[in-house]
């Protein structure tokens, strides 16, 4: 993780990394991630109050996510996203530079290790970044089904962006997946996430980024 952080401080990446509010470096995953506060989730903030939902007791509202440094980082990213035009250009340039420094097995990116889509303009910007960076693999888990549906009425999802629709209820499937891959929590269906048996690490698994994996089932956090 320290090596990934150090790369972000190099001359070729530092300006753009600061401009987007800074990437995060999850220890369990390859590559980088980008998240905002889970309090900014439109649907998730409501589900967090409903027992039985996957958001109830949300991991992104407790533990490390309550540290002042994390709260500050989330706020910086949200502020940077207020101008999606600048944001998507800076993010694209940042990942282009990072792509020249990382081996193939680390060019995997997760959108929203916390938080979710803020609107269709947000998804447009993410898709632009994916198109500009074909050597990267992007994974976007989301419960904002309506935003995804509106986007797909006008555009195809880039082939290197796996939009994975997340279930709402523990033990239940994601409703109306429209042919997109999904994820569930404790449903015992589909591909079982191996992280709990691998020291909470992805290891060599890349199922979440693979659109051919129809459903990934996670253990409740």
N, C-alpha and C positions, 0 to 999 in steps of 0.2 A: 504493500500500500504506500509506503514511503517513497518508493521509486516512482509510482504513478503521480504522486503529489509533486515530486521534484520536477518531473517533465513539464508540469503546468506552470512552473516558475521560469522556464527558459525564455529567452528573448523572443523566439518565434511564436510562443503561445501565451505569454503572460498578459498582453494587452487584451486579446480577445477573451481570455478566460475571465478577466476582471469585468469586461463589458457585459458578459452574460450572467454575472453574479457568482461565477465559480462552479466548476463541476465537482461532484462528490466522487469518492473512491471507495465504494463498498468493499470490505475485506472478503466477503463471501463470493463475489462475482468477478468475472474477468472485465477488463476495460473500465469504463466510467458510467456514471449515472447522473441524473438531474432531477431534483425534486423541489417541491414547494410545500408549505405547511398543509397537513391533512385537514386543517380547519378551513381551507379554501375549497375543499371538495363540495360540489353542489349537492349531489346525491349522498355521498359518503358521510357528510357532516350530519345528515338526518339519520342515516342508518346506524351511525355510531351510538345512537340513543336507543336502538331497538334490539332487545335480546333475541338471539338466534340469527342475526344478520352477520355477515362476514366482517363487517366494520365495527361490530360491538366489541369494546375493549381494544380498539385499534392499536397496533404496535407503534404506529407513527404518531401517537399522541401521548406516549409515555417513554420512560427510560431515557436513552441517549437523545431522543428527539425533543426533550424538554430542556436540554442544556442551552444556556444563553448563546453560545457560539453557533449552534444549529439553528436556533430561532432567527438569529441575525442573518445567517446564510440564506435561509428560506425567504426572508424579507427582501434581501438584495436581488435574488432571482426573480421574485414576483415583480419588483420594481423595474427590472431590466425588460420584462415581458410586456410592459405597457406600450412599447413601440415594437410591434412584431416585425416590421420591415427591417429595422436595424438589428433586432435580436437574431433573426434567422440568417442574416448575412454574417454577423459576428460568430454565431454558432457554427455555420458552415465552414468558415475560414479556420476556426479553431480545430475542428475535427479533420479538416484536410491536412493541417500541419501535424496533428497527433498521428494521423494515419501513416505518415512517413517515418515515424519514430517507433511504432509498435509492430510486433510480429502479428501474423494473421490471426493466431489464436486469442489475441487480446483486443481485436477490433470488434468488440461487442459492446453495445450501449443500451442501457435501460432508461426509458423515460418514466419518471415518477416512481422512485422508490418510496416516495410519499407524495400525496396530492393527486390531482387528476386533471383532465382537460378542462380548460376555462371557457371554451367556446369553439366555434368552427374555424375562426381565424387562427386559433392556437394550433389546431390540427393541420391547417394549411401550411403553417410555418414549419411544423415538424416534418411534414411530407417534403417540403422544399429542401430541408436539411438532408433528408435521406436521398433525394434525387442527386443532390450535389456531392454526396459521399457514397458512391456505389460500392466501395471496398469495405464499408462498415455494415454490420448487421444490427438492426434496431428492433427493440421490443417495447411495445406500448400496451401495458395492461390498463383497461379502463372499464368503468361502469356507466360511462356517459354514452349509452347506446344511440340516443337520438342524434347527438353530434356526429357520430360515425356514420349513421344512416344518411344524414343530410350531405355529408362530404361525398359519400359513394354515389349519390344521385348525379353528381357532376364530374367526379374524378375516379380514376383507379388508384388504389393504394399502391405505392411503390413496392416493387418486388422484394426489396431489402428491409421493408418495414413490416414487422409482424404485429398487427393490431389484435390483441387477444382479449376478447370480451370476458369480463370477470363476473362470476356468479354473485348474487345478492345474498342468498341464504346458505348457511352451513349445511352441507349434505345434499344440496340441490344443484341442478344444472343451471347454466346461464340461459335466461330466456331469449328466444328469438334471435339466434346467433347469425342469421342471414348468411350462412356458409362460411363465416369466419371462425378461426380457432378460438377456443375458450379456456378458461381456468375455473376450477372449483376448489372448495375447501372441505376436506374430510368426506368426500362423496364416494370414495373407493371406485371411481370410474376413470378410465383413461390412464395416462402415464403418471406414475407416482413420483413426485419430486424426491430425489435421493438426498437432498441436503441434510435432513435430520439424522441420517445415518452416516454422514460424511463430515462430521464436525461443523455442521451448519455452513457448508461450502458447496458451491456448484461443482467444484473439481473440474472434470473434463466434460460434464454434461452441458449441453446447449439447447435442450428441448424447448425452453421458453421462447427462444429466438427462431425456432423452426416452425414455419407455418404448416408443415406436413404433420406435425404432432397435433392431432385434433383437440385434445384436452389434456391439460396438466393439472393434477390434483395435489394440493398442498395440505400440509398439516396445519391445523389452527394455531396461530401464534399465541 
